[in-house]
Amino acid sequence: MIPMRLYIYAAAVAGILAALWGYGYHQKQQGRAEGKAELAAYIAKQTTDTLQDSLANQETSLLKQKAVDRSRQNDFENTKKLADANTNLRGAVAGLRDTIAAFDHPAKASDAPKPSAGTDEAATLARELLGECAIRHYELAKEAGELAAQVIGLQGFVLAIALPQSLSLKMRTSVLSVTAITLPVL
C-alpha cells in the first residue's frame, strides 16, 4: 500500500504544476495582449506619420503650383508689356523711316526741309546710317525684351520650385512681383 503522504506529495506537485501552467498561460495571454496593443500603437503612429507627410506634401505641392501659376501670370503680363513696347518701337522706326524718306525725296513731301547742294551726298549717307541704326536699335531692343522676359520667367520658375519651405507665401509673392520690363521708346 502506498502511504498517504505520497498521495499528498503527488497532489501538491500536481497542484504546483497546474498553478505554474496556469500562470504561464496567463503570462502568455498577457504578452499577446501587450504585443497586440504595441502593434496597434505602432500601426496608428505609422498611419498618423504617413498622413501628416502626405498632407505636408500636398500643401507643398499646392504652394508650388500657386507659385508656378503666379509665375505664368507674370510671364503673360510681361509678354503683353513686351508686345506693347515692340509696337511702340515699330511705330517710332516707321516714323523715322518716313522722315528719312521725306528728306530723300523732297518732291513728295513739300513740307520737308531741303538740304543744301553741297551736302546732298553726306546728308543722304547720314540719313541711311541713321535709318540702319534705328532698325538695329529696334532689333536689339526687341531681342533684349524677349531675353528679359525669358529670364524673368525662369527666375519666377526657380523661385516657385526651389524656395525653402520655411518662406511664407507672402514673401514669395513679394519676391515674384518685384520684376518688371521697361523698354526704351524711340
Buried (B, 14 or more C-beta within 10 A) or exposed (E): EEEEEEEEEEEEEEEEEEEEEEEEEEEEEEEEEEEEEEEEEEEEEEEEEEEEEEEEEEEEEEBBEBBBEBBBEBBEEBBEBBEEBBEBBEEBBEEBBEBBBBBBEEEEBEEBEEBEEEEEEEBBEBBEEBBEEBEEBBEEBBEBBBEBBEEBBEBBBEBBEEBEEEEEEEEBEEBBEEBEBEBEEB
